[in-house]
Amino acid sequence: EKNVPLNIEMKKSVSTHPKGPEILAAMLEGAGEFHLSSFDAELLRKMKVLMPGTEMALIIKKGMPLEKIETMDWIDSIHLNKRLYSMEFLKNLHKMKKNIRVYGLLGREAALRELAPELVGVITDYPDRIKEKLRLAYER
């Protein structure tokens, strides 16, 4: 209804179930606009084989070496927690030519005063707050 792409975060249960990736791929066949995300790079690799046209997003943790991410050609996007959000870090991620989204935003963060151009989106449980904060920032 709102024409917003869906972020489907795959939990550990998908990778631990013997047919988890295959079941999920079958369930999503014909679904609207979405991308798959996970902390598990290997699970994303398996899903990319099953669903080559689907965007795969690696959720990164603090301290994850960027050089390691660069070698993962099945990863299309990077999702990072708002605590990792910094212009310098985003510029380094952007060099990899992958989509970047930030998650965990509540709508009150200072970062919303000026979102980095490298971001393709935000993931939040509070879209109305985020939209209002961004509207106010762009009116300034």
Helices and strands as residue ranges (DSSP letters): E 6-9, H 12-16, H 20-28, E 34-38, H 41-50, E 55-59, H 66-70, E 77-81, G 82-84, H 87-94, E 99-105, G 110-113, E 119-124, H 127-139
